[in-house]
Amino acid sequence: MSIDPNKNLSELGLELPRVSIPGGNYVSVNIRENIAYVAIQFPILNEEYLHQGRLGNEITTEQGYKAMELCALNVLAQMDKIVGFDQIIGLNHIDAYFQSSNKWDESPKVIDGASDLFVKVLEEKGKHSRSIFGVEKLPRNFSVGLTASFTIEKNEKYLQ
């Protein structure tokens, strides 16, 4: 069964953002054998910081959903650039991070922004497990952040 993530993105009216560069001493995608680990991605659109603040205060649940969708688009952009969509066997797991007010408690709805996008774009290959972490603070006051791991085709250029 062949999927076309670029076609699926186009049908959703979305396009991949430019990939951001690491903000420290790490790589955006780390490949070990046939697993690709994507470093934390934030709601950044072509170098513009978006969705900054706390969920339940400055950021609504609906805005949080869009913020997490943008994080997922950044994950996909990293994977497309570094690995290539054609090399993806499947998305394994995502770790989602959020900062919120003490009274806000709708994190699963926000994280669905990423989960829904992965399934729409990668179809069956986008099904995954996930963990959700509420944190005190994220860099640049981002409301959300997302990491992911993928199983990819074994390829000599990735063996480390």
C-alpha positions as CSV (number, residue, x, y, z in Angstrom):
1,M,0.0,0.0,0.0
2,S,1.6,3.2,-1.2
3,I,0.8,6.6,0.5
4,D,1.6,10.0,-0.8
5,P,2.1,12.3,2.2
6,N,2.7,15.4,0.0
7,K,-0.6,14.8,-1.7
8,N,-2.3,14.3,1.6
9,L,-0.8,17.6,2.9
10,S,-2.0,19.4,-0.2
11,E,-5.5,18.0,0.1
12,L,-5.5,19.4,3.7
13,G,-4.4,22.8,2.5
14,L,-1.1,22.4,4.3
15,E,2.6,22.6,3.3
16,L,5.7,21.7,5.2
17,P,7.5,24.6,6.9
18,R,11.2,25.2,6.5
19,V,13.1,23.1,8.9
20,S,14.5,24.9,11.9
21,I,18.1,24.4,13.0
22,P,19.0,23.0,16.4
23,G,19.3,25.5,19.3
24,G,22.1,23.7,20.9
25,N,24.6,20.8,20.6
26,Y,22.4,18.1,19.1
27,V,21.0,17.0,15.7
28,S,17.4,17.4,14.6
29,V,17.1,13.8,13.6
30,N,19.2,11.1,15.1
31,I,19.2,7.8,13.3
32,R,20.3,4.5,14.9
33,E,19.9,1.5,12.6
34,N,16.3,1.8,11.4
35,I,14.9,4.1,14.1
36,A,14.8,7.9,13.6
37,Y,14.4,10.1,16.6
38,V,13.2,13.6,16.0
39,A,14.4,16.2,18.5
40,I,11.8,18.5,20.1
41,Q,9.9,20.6,17.6
42,F,8.0,23.7,18.6
43,P,5.2,25.8,17.0
44,I,7.6,27.7,14.7
45,L,6.5,28.6,11.2
46,N,9.4,29.5,8.9
47,E,11.4,30.9,11.8
48,E,8.5,32.8,13.3
49,Y,7.7,31.8,16.9
50,L,3.9,31.2,17.4
51,H,1.6,30.1,20.2
52,Q,3.7,31.4,23.1
53,G,2.1,31.4,26.5
54,R,0.2,29.0,28.8
55,L,-2.7,26.9,27.8
56,G,-5.7,28.1,29.7
57,N,-4.3,31.6,30.0
58,E,-3.0,33.2,26.8
59,I,-3.6,30.1,24.7
60,T,-7.0,28.5,24.2
61,T,-7.5,24.7,23.8
62,E,-8.3,25.3,20.1
63,Q,-5.2,27.4,19.6
64,G,-3.2,24.7,21.4
65,Y,-4.6,22.1,18.9
66,K,-3.3,24.2,16.0
67,A,0.1,24.7,17.9
68,M,0.5,21.0,18.2
69,E,-0.5,20.5,14.6
70,L,2.3,22.9,13.6
71,C,4.8,20.9,15.8
72,A,3.7,17.8,13.9
73,L,4.3,19.6,10.6
74,N,7.8,20.5,11.8
75,V,8.4,16.8,12.7
76,L,7.3,15.8,9.2
77,A,9.5,18.5,7.6
78,Q,12.5,17.2,9.5
79,M,11.7,13.6,8.4
80,D,11.2,14.6,4.8
81,K,14.4,16.5,4.6
82,I,16.7,14.2,6.5
83,V,15.2,10.7,5.7
84,G,12.5,11.1,3.0
85,F,8.9,10.2,3.3
86,D,9.5,7.1,1.1
87,Q,11.8,5.6,3.8
88,I,9.2,5.8,6.6
89,I,7.8,2.4,7.7
90,G,5.8,4.0,10.4
91,L,5.5,6.5,13.3
92,N,6.2,4.7,16.6
93,H,5.7,7.1,19.4
94,I,5.3,10.8,20.3
95,D,6.1,12.6,23.5
96,A,4.1,15.8,23.8
97,Y,4.9,18.6,26.2
98,F,2.8,21.5,27.3
99,Q,2.7,24.4,29.7
100,S,-0.6,25.5,31.2
101,S,-2.4,27.3,34.0
102,N,-3.1,25.2,37.1
103,K,-6.8,24.9,36.3
104,W,-6.6,23.9,32.6
105,D,-6.9,20.2,32.0
106,E,-7.6,19.5,28.3
107,S,-4.2,18.2,27.2
108,P,-5.5,15.2,25.2
109,K,-7.6,17.5,23.0
110,V,-4.5,19.6,22.3
111,I,-2.2,16.7,21.6
112,D,-4.8,15.3,19.1
113,G,-3.6,18.2,16.9
114,A,-0.5,16.2,16.3
115,S,-2.0,12.7,16.4
116,D,-4.8,13.7,13.9
117,L,-2.3,15.2,11.5
118,F,0.0,12.3,11.6
119,V,-2.8,9.9,10.7
120,K,-4.2,12.2,8.0
121,V,-0.9,12.6,6.3
122,L,0.8,9.2,6.9
123,E,-2.5,7.2,7.0
124,E,-1.9,3.8,8.5
125,K,1.8,4.5,9.0
126,G,0.8,7.5,11.2
127,K,-0.8,5.4,14.0
128,H,1.3,5.7,17.1
129,S,1.4,5.5,20.9
130,R,1.9,8.7,22.9
131,S,2.9,10.2,26.2
132,I,1.8,13.7,27.5
133,F,3.8,15.7,29.9
134,G,2.8,19.0,31.6
135,V,5.9,21.0,32.4
136,E,6.6,24.2,34.3
137,K,8.3,25.9,31.4
138,L,9.2,25.4,27.8
139,P,11.9,27.3,25.8
140,R,10.9,30.7,24.4
141,N,7.6,30.4,26.4
142,F,6.2,28.0,23.7
143,S,2.9,26.5,24.8
144,V,3.7,23.0,23.4
145,G,6.6,20.9,22.1
146,L,6.8,17.5,20.4
147,T,9.3,14.7,19.9
148,A,8.8,11.6,17.8
149,S,10.4,8.3,16.8
150,F,9.9,6.5,13.4
151,T,10.9,3.1,12.1
152,I,12.5,3.6,8.7
153,E,13.8,1.4,5.9
154,K,17.3,0.1,6.6
155,N,19.7,2.1,4.5
156,E,23.5,2.0,4.4
157,K,23.8,5.7,4.6
158,Y,22.0,5.7,8.0
159,L,23.9,2.9,9.7
160,Q,25.9,4.4,12.7
